[in-house]
């Protein structure tokens, strides 16, 4: 699984947990940034396959970041929005800004790993 994954979160502990669970699942090509602005700068230079964005960021929030990144990435890059309170409002807002998925931010991130695996499996099936 060599595809690049970019993690966007301003909480260092959450970044470390996401990295831990993703690496444990075999995803090793990970980069992380701590703001929406840094994510936009990163995407100008690199083209990750998946971007995982927390909704609560200082400066640009996760939804604004998603919208800005979608403008640079087009539809090829998959964007997962992480929210602490998954409800219809967040899901609708995530879809409006161009997110591929919206999932709850948890303590163990197993659900997030499942979402990433689902995206990769779908791509593999499409490539056949």
N, C-alpha and C positions, 0 to 999 in steps of 0.2 A: 504494500500500500504506500506508494511513493508520492501520491498527490499532496500538494501543499494545503495545509489548514492554517488559517489565521484566527487567533483568539483575541477578542477585544473586550477587556474588562479592566476597570481601574482598581479592583480589589486583588492584591497580589496573592492572597491566600486562595481565592477562587481560581485564579489563573493556574496556580500550582496544582490544585485539585483536578481541574480539567485536564491539564497536561498529564498528570498521573494516570487518570482513567483512560484517556485516549491512547497513551503509550502502552499501557497494559493490554489494550485491545489490538495493538499492532500498528497504530498510527504514529509514525515517528517523525514525519516531516512537518513539524509544528513551529510556528512563530507566534509571538504575542506582542501586543501593544496595549497601552493603557488609556487611550483616548480615541474618539472618533476622528479627530484631526490627524493623529498618527496613522490610523487605519487608512485614511484617504491617501496620505503620502506613501505608505507601504504599497498600496494597490497601484499607484502610478508607476512603480518600479517592478513589482512582482505581480503575478497573476495566480492567486490561490484558487484551488478547486472549491473549497468550502471556507466560508467566513462565519464565525460564531460570535455574536454580539450581545452583550448584556444591555438591557434597556436603560439602566441607570448608569450614566457616565457623566463626569464633569464636562462642561462645555456642551458639545453636541450630544444629545441623548442617543440611545440606540436606534430609535426609529429614524431620526435625522441622518445618522451615520449610514444606516441601511439605504436610505434614499440616495445619498451622495455616492455610495459605493456602487449601487446599481447603475448609475450613470456611467461610471468608468468600466464596469465589468460586463455589462450586457447580461444576457440570460444564461450564459454558460456557467458562471460562478453561482454556486448554491449558497444562500445566506440563511442561517438559523438565528432567530431572535430568542434570547433567553429572558424570561420574565419571572419575577418572584411570585406573581399572582396571575395565573393564567385564567383569563376570563374572555368573554366574547369581545370586549372592547380591545384588549391587547391583540387578540388573534386577528380581528378586523383591521386594526391599525398596522399590524405587521404585514398583512397581505397588501394593503394600500401602498406601503412604502417599498414593496418589491421583495419581501422575504419569501423564501421557499417554504420554510417551516417556522412555527412558533412553539416553543416548548418551555416547560417549567424549569426554573433554576433550582436545583436541589443540593443536598449535602453530599451525595455520592456520585452524581453525574452519570449513573448507569443508563438513565433514560436518554441523555444526550448522546452517549456512545451508540445506543440503539438507533437514534436518528441518523447519525453519521454513517453507520453500517447500512441502513436502509437506502440512503442516497447512493452509496458506492455500489450496492447490489443492483439497484435500478440502472445505473450507468453501465455496469457489466452486461446486463441483459440487453440494453439498447445497442451495445457495441457488437453483439453477436449477429 
